[in-house]
Amino acid sequence: MTDWLYQIRIVVTSALSKDLRSLGTSTAAQKVTEIAKKYNMRAVSTYDAFSAYCEEAEREGLDGYSLYNWTKATLNNPAKREKHQKSFAFYHDNDQIYSKDVAEALYQDLTVLNSPDILEVKLIDSNPENNPQPPQ
């Protein structure tokens, strides 16, 4: 049996997204940041992660960045850009996936927060059968 790794993702309101992305001081942003720090994590917007990926690919050359065209097209699509600005994953240092115990505890803390600015909390495992795969 394989031990899968996990990730926590949240979908938030536009207001909370703006505050989290700018390291703002709203109550909701402070609470999310405090919870993340409890687990030595940080909340990273999908949009910002995609932007960083494209910037690195453009700087280093596109060879080896097989998702560049798909990612760049996503960033250039206004509806997808807005969606990804509201979606955050929790990173432990630069690790995007971590143990089930850590993920479940983080999930629980975010769920108990019961903030109206957090629209969804998802626990995702690394099993490819349970997740959509990147485009070829």
Backbone as a printed PyTorch tensor [residue, N CA C, xyz], in Angstrom:
tensor([[[  0.8360,  -1.1860,   0.0000],
         [  0.0000,   0.0000,   0.0000],
         [  0.8780,   1.2450,   0.0000]],

        [[  0.5040,   2.2240,  -0.8160],
         [  1.2540,   3.4620,  -0.9170],
         [  0.7520,   4.4570,   0.1210]],

        [[  1.6890,   5.1650,   0.7260],
         [  1.3170,   6.2430,   1.6320],
         [  1.2260,   7.5180,   0.8140]],

        [[  0.0230,   8.0180,   0.6470],
         [ -0.1840,   9.2320,  -0.1350],
         [  0.1760,  10.4400,   0.7100]],

        [[  0.5470,  11.4920,   0.0360],
         [  0.7650,  12.7730,   0.6940],
         [ -0.4570,  13.6390,   0.4320]],

        [[ -0.5800,  14.7240,   1.1760],
         [ -1.8090,  15.5130,   1.1580],
         [ -1.5130,  16.9990,   1.0340]],

        [[ -2.5490,  17.7300,   0.6370],
         [ -2.4750,  19.1780,   0.5560],
         [ -3.8220,  19.7410,   0.9950]],

        [[ -3.7760,  20.8860,   1.6370],
         [ -4.9920,  21.6080,   1.9800],
         [ -5.0960,  22.8030,   1.0490]],

        [[ -6.2890,  22.9740,   0.4960],
         [ -6.5820,  24.1350,  -0.3490],
         [ -7.8290,  24.8140,   0.1950]],

        [[ -7.8440,  26.1240,   0.0680],
         [ -9.0410,  26.8860,   0.4310],
         [ -9.4400,  27.7740,  -0.7360]],

        [[-10.7230,  28.0480,  -0.8190],
         [-11.2630,  29.0290,  -1.7490],
         [-11.8660,  30.1170,  -0.8700]],

        [[-11.5200,  31.3650,  -1.1780],
         [-11.9060,  32.4770,  -0.3240],
         [-12.6130,  33.5670,  -1.1350]],

        [[-13.1800,  34.5260,  -0.4290],
         [-13.8020,  35.6710,  -1.0820],
         [-12.7320,  36.5560,  -1.7200]],

        [[-13.1510,  37.4210,  -2.6140],
         [-12.2140,  38.3610,  -3.2520],
         [-11.5200,  39.2340,  -2.2090]],

        [[-12.2770,  39.6830,  -1.2080],
         [-11.7010,  40.5530,  -0.1780],
         [-10.6060,  39.8320,   0.6030]],

        [[-10.8660,  38.6070,   1.0240],
         [ -9.8550,  37.8640,   1.7710],
         [ -8.6680,  37.5250,   0.8770]],

        [[ -8.9200,  37.2070,  -0.3730],
         [ -7.8210,  36.9220,  -1.3030],
         [ -6.8840,  38.1150,  -1.3990]],

        [[ -7.4490,  39.2800,  -1.6040],
         [ -6.6330,  40.4950,  -1.7250],
         [ -5.8150,  40.7020,  -0.4600]],

        [[ -6.4460,  40.4990,   0.6920],
         [ -5.7560,  40.6990,   1.9610],
         [ -4.6520,  39.6530,   2.1790]],

        [[ -4.9320,  38.3990,   1.8960],
         [ -3.9070,  37.3590,   2.0590],
         [ -2.7340,  37.5830,   1.1090]],

        [[ -3.0350,  37.9690,  -0.1160],
         [ -1.9950,  38.1480,  -1.1220],
         [ -1.1230,  39.3730,  -0.8430]],

        [[ -1.6800,  40.3660,  -0.1190],
         [ -0.9080,  41.5770,   0.1840],
         [ -0.4230,  41.6030,   1.6270]],

        [[ -0.5520,  40.4640,   2.3180],
         [ -0.1690,  40.3490,   3.7270],
         [ -0.9040,  41.3800,   4.5750]],

        [[ -2.2040,  41.5120,   4.2780],
         [ -3.0490,  42.4740,   4.9780],
         [ -3.3280,  42.0700,   6.4070]],

        [[ -4.1110,  42.9100,   7.0590],
         [ -4.3160,  42.7340,   8.4910],
         [ -5.7790,  42.5220,   8.8780]],

        [[ -6.6090,  42.1290,   7.9460],
         [ -7.9980,  41.8520,   8.3320],
         [ -8.0140,  40.7000,   9.3340]],

        [[ -9.0710,  40.6220,  10.1090],
         [ -9.1920,  39.5590,  11.1040],
         [ -9.1000,  38.1870,  10.4500]],

        [[ -9.8160,  37.9970,   9.3330],
         [ -9.8030,  36.6990,   8.6530],
         [ -8.3980,  36.3560,   8.1550]],

        [[ -7.7080,  37.3260,   7.5490],
         [ -6.3470,  37.0780,   7.0470],
         [ -5.4030,  36.7460,   8.1950]],

        [[ -5.5370,  37.4550,   9.3110],
         [ -4.6830,  37.1740,  10.4690],
         [ -4.9300,  35.7650,  11.0020]],

        [[ -6.1880,  35.3480,  11.0580],
         [ -6.4960,  34.0160,  11.5770],
         [ -5.9570,  32.9220,  10.6610]],

        [[ -6.1310,  33.0840,   9.3600],
         [ -5.5990,  32.0980,   8.4130],
         [ -4.0740,  32.0380,   8.5220]],

        [[ -3.4320,  33.1990,   8.6100],
         [ -1.9770,  33.2590,   8.7270],
         [ -1.5040,  32.6180,  10.0300]],

        [[ -2.2050,  32.8670,  11.1230],
         [ -1.8470,  32.2540,  12.4110],
         [ -1.9480,  30.7290,  12.3470]],

        [[ -3.0100,  30.2360,  11.7310],
         [ -3.1750,  28.7850,  11.5970],
         [ -2.0500,  28.2120,  10.7360]],

        [[ -1.7470,  28.8670,   9.6300],
         [ -0.6600,  28.3970,   8.7600],
         [  0.6610,  28.3460,   9.5250]],

        [[  0.9600,  29.4060,  10.2770],
         [  2.2160,  29.4610,  11.0370],
         [  2.2890,  28.3600,  12.0880]],

        [[  1.1520,  27.9870,  12.6570],
         [  1.1110,  26.9130,  13.6510],
         [  1.7290,  25.6350,  13.0810]],

        [[  1.5910,  25.4290,  11.7700],
         [  2.1110,  24.2330,  11.0960],
         [  3.3440,  24.5390,  10.2490]],

        [[  3.9700,  25.6910,  10.4940],
         [  5.1310,  26.1320,   9.7090],
         [  4.8030,  26.1800,   8.2210]],

        [[  3.6430,  26.7360,   7.9180],
         [  3.1790,  26.8250,   6.5300],
         [  2.8560,  28.2600,   6.1680]],

        [[  2.5570,  28.4200,   4.8870],
         [  2.0840,  29.7020,   4.3620],
         [  1.0450,  29.4130,   3.3060]],

        [[  0.0790,  30.3180,   3.1960],
         [ -0.9610,  30.1860,   2.1750],
         [ -0.4600,  30.8700,   0.9040]],

        [[ -0.4830,  30.1320,  -0.2040],
         [  0.0040,  30.6460,  -1.4930],
         [ -1.1510,  30.5980,  -2.4840]],

        [[ -1.4450,  31.7290,  -3.1000],
         [ -2.5260,  31.7180,  -4.0950],
         [ -2.0720,  30.9440,  -5.3270]],

        [[ -2.9940,  30.2180,  -5.9010],
         [ -2.6930,  29.4590,  -7.1200],
         [ -2.2270,  30.4090,  -8.2120]],

        [[ -2.8640,  31.5760,  -8.2920],
         [ -2.4810,  32.5770,  -9.2890],
         [ -1.0080,  32.9700,  -9.1190]],

        [[ -0.6070,  33.2600,  -7.8870],
         [  0.7800,  33.6640,  -7.6520],
         [  1.7540,  32.5280,  -7.9530]],

        [[  1.3700,  31.2950,  -7.6310],
         [  2.2250,  30.1450,  -7.9430],
         [  2.3510,  29.9790,  -9.4580]],

        [[  1.2360,  30.1250, -10.1840],
         [  1.2710,  30.0370, -11.6390],
         [  2.1460,  31.1470, -12.2230]],

        [[  1.9910,  32.3590, -11.6960],
         [  2.7920,  33.4920, -12.1870],
         [  4.2760,  33.2410, -11.9710]],

        [[  4.6310,  32.7460, -10.7910],
         [  6.0340,  32.4660, -10.4960],
         [  6.5880,  31.3980, -11.4460]],

        [[  5.7820,  30.3670, -11.7320],
         [  6.1900,  29.3030, -12.6460],
         [  6.4870,  29.8950, -14.0350]],

        [[  5.5910,  30.7410, -14.5300],
         [  5.7740,  31.3330, -15.8610],
         [  6.9820,  32.2640, -15.8870]],

        [[  7.1520,  33.0490, -14.8310],
         [  8.3030,  33.9460, -14.7670],
         [  9.6130,  33.1590, -14.7660]],

        [[  9.6490,  32.0790, -14.0180],
         [ 10.8530,  31.2390, -13.9860],
         [ 11.1110,  30.6260, -15.3580]],

        [[ 10.0680,  30.1230, -16.0040],
         [ 10.2140,  29.5170, -17.3350],
         [ 10.7250,  30.5400, -18.3410]],

        [[ 10.1990,  31.7450, -18.2820],
         [ 10.6180,  32.7910, -19.2150],
         [ 12.0680,  33.2070, -18.9570]],

        [[ 12.4700,  33.1970, -17.7130],
         [ 13.8270,  33.5690, -17.3370],
         [ 14.8300,  32.4680, -17.7010]],

        [[ 14.4330,  31.1950, -17.4760],
         [ 15.3390,  30.0650, -17.6460],
         [ 15.2820,  29.4410, -19.0410]],

        [[ 14.2740,  29.7750, -19.8110],
         [ 14.0500,  29.1350, -21.1070],
         [ 12.9480,  28.0990, -20.9680]],

        [[ 12.1150,  27.9710, -21.9630],
         [ 10.8980,  27.1670, -21.8370],
         [ 11.1420,  25.6570, -21.8430]],

        [[ 12.3120,  25.2170, -22.2940],
         [ 12.6050,  23.7830, -22.2550],
         [ 12.5400,  23.3100, -20.8020]],

        [[ 11.8620,  22.2240, -20.5790],
         [ 11.7430,  21.6970, -19.2280],
         [ 10.5390,  22.2420, -18.4680]],

        [[  9.7920,  23.1310, -19.0830],
         [  8.5980,  23.6960, -18.4600],
         [  7.3920,  23.3070, -19.3150]],

        [[  7.0590,  22.0370, -19.2310],
         [  6.0480,  21.4680, -20.1250],
         [  4.6520,  22.0710, -19.9340]],

        [[  4.3890,  22.6520, -18.7860],
         [  3.0590,  23.2350, -18.5450],
         [  3.0210,  24.7430, -18.8010]],

        [[  4.0870,  25.2830, -19.3630],
         [  4.1550,  26.7350, -19.5570],
         [  2.9860,  27.2630, -20.3860]],

        [[  2.7490,  26.7000, -21.5570],
         [  1.6910,  27.2350, -22.4330],
         [  0.3170,  27.1480, -21.7790]],

        [[  0.0220,  26.0310, -21.1380],
         [ -1.2640,  25.8740, -20.4480],
         [ -1.3850,  26.8820, -19.3020]],

        [[ -0.3110,  27.0250, -18.5310],
         [ -0.3280,  27.9290, -17.3770],
         [ -0.4560,  29.3770, -17.8310]],

        [[  0.2820,  29.7580, -18.8430],
         [  0.2230,  31.1320, -19.3640],
         [ -1.1690,  31.4360, -19.9090]],

        [[ -1.7700,  30.4950, -20.6260],
         [ -3.1290,  30.6880, -21.1470],
         [ -4.1280,  30.8420, -19.9970]],

        [[ -3.9400,  30.0920, -18.9360],
         [ -4.8080,  30.2030, -17.7600],
         [ -4.6920,  31.6000, -17.1650]],

        [[ -3.4740,  32.1060, -17.0250],
         [ -3.2700,  33.4400, -16.4580],
         [ -3.8570,  34.5390, -17.3350]],

        [[ -3.8910,  34.3030, -18.6350],
         [ -4.4000,  35.3130, -19.5650],
         [ -5.9160,  35.2690, -19.7310]],

        [[ -6.5700,  34.2590, -19.1500],
         [ -8.0280,  34.1390, -19.2310],
         [ -8.6300,  34.8370, -18.0030]],

        [[ -9.3870,  35.9330, -18.1930],
         [ -9.8940,  36.6940, -17.0390],
         [-10.7050,  35.8620, -16.0350]],

        [[-11.5540,  34.9780, -16.4890],
         [-12.3700,  34.1670, -15.5680],
         [-11.4900,  33.2060, -14.7750]],

        [[-10.5390,  32.5690, -15.4500],
         [ -9.6470,  31.6370, -14.7570],
         [ -8.6890,  32.3810, -13.8300]],

        [[ -8.2480,  33.5580, -14.2650],
         [ -7.3700,  34.3760, -13.4210],
         [ -8.0850,  34.7160, -12.1110]],

        [[ -9.3330,  35.1550, -12.1910],
         [-10.1030,  35.4880, -10.9920],
         [-10.2830,  34.2600, -10.1010]],

        [[-10.5990,  33.1220, -10.7050],
         [-10.7730,  31.8790,  -9.9390],
         [ -9.5020,  31.5240,  -9.1820]],

        [[ -8.3630,  31.5750,  -9.8460],
         [ -7.1050,  31.1670,  -9.2320],
         [ -6.5890,  32.1830,  -8.2130]],

        [[ -7.0190,  33.4350,  -8.3230],
         [ -6.6480,  34.4260,  -7.3110],
         [ -7.3540,  34.1450,  -5.9890]],

        [[ -8.4740,  33.4560,  -6.0280],
         [ -9.2510,  33.1420,  -4.8250],
         [ -8.9280,  31.7640,  -4.2510]],

        [[ -8.0630,  31.0220,  -4.9110],
         [ -7.7080,  29.6750,  -4.4900],
         [ -6.3030,  29.6920,  -3.8800]],

        [[ -6.1700,  29.0900,  -2.7050],
         [ -4.8940,  29.0660,  -1.9950],
         [ -4.5520,  27.6370,  -1.5890]],

        [[ -3.2800,  27.3120,  -1.6840],
         [ -2.7600,  26.0410,  -1.1680],
         [ -1.8120,  26.3820,  -0.0320]],

        [[ -1.6960,  25.4630,   0.9020],
         [ -0.7860,  25.6650,   2.0220],
         [  0.5110,  24.9350,   1.7380]],

        [[  1.6200,  25.6780,   1.7910],
         [  2.9480,  25.1450,   1.5270],
         [  3.7180,  25.0560,   2.8340]],

        [[  4.4090,  23.9390,   3.0160],
         [  5.3460,  23.7770,   4.1200],
         [  6.7220,  24.0010,   3.5270]],

        [[  7.3320,  25.1420,   3.8140],
         [  8.5180,  25.6220,   3.1090],
         [  8.1350,  25.6780,   1.6230]],

        [[  8.8150,  24.9150,   0.7730],
         [  8.4270,  24.8660,  -0.6420],
         [  7.6800,  23.5890,  -0.9800]],

        [[  7.4190,  22.7600,   0.0250],
         [  6.7030,  21.5100,  -0.2030],
         [  5.2050,  21.7800,  -0.2920]],

        [[  4.6210,  21.3210,  -1.3780],
         [  3.1960,  21.5240,  -1.5970],
         [  2.3530,  20.3850,  -1.0320]],

        [[  2.9910,  19.2850,  -0.6530],
         [  2.2860,  18.1370,  -0.0950],
         [  3.0120,  17.6780,   1.1640]],

        [[  2.2370,  17.0760,   2.0750],
         [  2.7760,  16.7320,   3.3860],
         [  1.9870,  15.5660,   3.9640]],

        [[  2.3650,  15.1310,   5.1570],
         [  1.7580,  13.9460,   5.7560],
         [  0.2620,  14.1360,   6.0290]],

        [[ -0.4200,  13.0120,   6.0850],
         [ -1.8610,  13.0170,   6.3430],
         [ -2.1790,  13.6310,   7.7020]],

        [[ -1.3880,  13.3130,   8.7190],
         [ -1.6350,  13.8490,  10.0600],
         [ -1.5980,  15.3730,  10.0750]],

        [[ -0.5910,  15.9440,   9.4400],
         [ -0.4630,  17.3980,   9.3810],
         [ -1.6180,  17.9930,   8.5820]],

        [[ -1.9200,  17.3930,   7.4420],
         [ -3.0030,  17.9070,   6.6000],
         [ -4.3470,  17.8670,   7.3270]],

        [[ -4.6310,  16.7730,   8.0100],
         [ -5.9070,  16.6580,   8.7170],
         [ -6.0170,  17.6680,   9.8600]],

        [[ -4.9180,  17.9060,  10.5650],
         [ -4.9430,  18.8870,  11.6600],
         [ -5.1520,  20.2990,  11.1110]],

        [[ -4.4640,  20.6400,  10.0400],
         [ -4.6370,  21.9420,   9.3920],
         [ -6.0650,  22.1020,   8.8860]],

        [[ -6.5680,  21.0640,   8.2500],
         [ -7.9490,  21.0600,   7.7500],
         [ -8.9340,  21.3400,   8.8910]],

        [[ -8.7480,  20.6500,   9.9870],
         [ -9.6370,  20.8070,  11.1390],
         [ -9.6010,  22.2460,  11.6670]],

        [[ -8.4110,  22.7940,  11.8180],
         [ -8.2820,  24.1660,  12.3300],
         [ -8.9480,  25.1790,  11.3930]],

        [[ -8.7870,  24.9980,  10.0960],
         [ -9.4100,  25.9240,   9.1400],
         [-10.9270,  25.7800,   9.1320]],

        [[-11.4050,  24.5460,   9.2590],
         [-12.8480,  24.2940,   9.2700],
         [-13.4980,  24.8920,  10.5160]],

        [[-12.8750,  24.7040,  11.6590],
         [-13.3990,  25.2140,  12.9240],
         [-13.4320,  26.7420,  12.9230]],

        [[-12.5600,  27.3640,  12.1680],
         [-12.5330,  28.8150,  12.0610],
         [-13.9050,  29.3440,  11.6340]],

        [[-14.5880,  28.5870,  10.7630],
         [-15.9510,  28.9050,  10.3430],
         [-16.0970,  30.3620,   9.8800]],

        [[-15.1630,  30.8150,   9.0800],
         [-15.1780,  32.1860,   8.5710],
         [-16.0550,  32.2840,   7.3290]],

        [[-16.9040,  33.3050,   7.2620],
         [-17.7120,  33.4900,   6.0460],
         [-16.8600,  33.8620,   4.8290]],

        [[-15.6090,  34.2630,   5.0690],
         [-14.7080,  34.6060,   3.9640],
         [-14.0120,  33.3880,   3.3700]],

        [[-14.0990,  32.2440,   4.0620],
         [-13.5500,  30.9960,   3.5280],
         [-14.7200,  30.2030,   2.9610]],

        [[-14.7720,  30.1080,   1.6580],
         [-15.9090,  29.4980,   0.9700],
         [-15.8150,  27.9840,   0.9030]],

        [[-14.5710,  27.4730,   0.9360],
         [-14.3720,  26.0230,   0.8150],
         [-13.0140,  25.6510,   1.3930]],

        [[-12.9700,  24.5160,   2.0790],
         [-11.7160,  23.9350,   2.5740],
         [-11.6610,  22.5230,   2.0160]],

        [[-10.5650,  22.1980,   1.3170],
         [-10.4400,  20.8840,   0.6920],
         [ -9.1760,  20.1820,   1.1600]],

        [[ -9.3110,  18.9020,   1.4570],
         [ -8.1790,  18.0320,   1.7400],
         [ -7.9990,  17.1650,   0.5000]],

        [[ -6.8330,  17.2640,  -0.1080],
         [ -6.5690,  16.5800,  -1.3740],
         [ -5.3960,  15.6360,  -1.1810]],

        [[ -5.5320,  14.4110,  -1.6730],
         [ -4.4140,  13.4690,  -1.5800],
         [ -3.6700,  13.4070,  -2.9050]],

        [[ -2.4820,  12.8280,  -2.8840],
         [ -1.6390,  12.7770,  -4.0840],
         [ -1.9130,  11.5650,  -4.9690]],

        [[ -2.9360,  10.7870,  -4.6430],
         [ -3.2890,   9.6390,  -5.4630],
         [ -3.8070,  10.1400,  -6.8160]],

        [[ -3.1270,   9.8350,  -7.9190],
         [ -3.5390,  10.3380,  -9.2330],
         [ -4.9620,   9.9170,  -9.6170]],

        [[ -5.4380,   8.8000,  -9.0900],
         [ -6.7950,   8.3540,  -9.4000],
         [ -7.8540,   9.2790,  -8.8210]],

        [[ -7.5000,  10.0650,  -7.8160],
         [ -8.4630,  10.9500,  -7.1660],
         [ -8.3760,  12.4040,  -7.6380]],

        [[ -7.4650,  12.6950,  -8.5450],
         [ -7.2290,  14.0770,  -8.9430],
         [ -7.0800,  14.2040, -10.4510]],

        [[ -7.5340,  15.3390, -10.9720],
         [ -7.3040,  15.5670, -12.3950],
         [ -5.8000,  15.7100, -12.6400]],

        [[ -5.3540,  15.1920, -13.7400],
         [ -3.9350,  15.2430, -14.0690],
         [ -3.6460,  16.4380, -14.9650]],

        [[ -2.4270,  16.9520, -14.8960],
         [ -2.0520,  18.0920, -15.7430],
         [ -2.1960,  17.7290, -17.2120]],

        [[ -2.4290,  18.7350, -18.0490],
         [ -2.5230,  18.4630, -19.4850],
         [ -1.1990,  17.9090, -20.0180]],

        [[ -1.2890,  17.1150, -21.0520],
         [ -0.0790,  16.5370, -21.6510],
         [  0.6780,  17.5690, -22.4520]]])
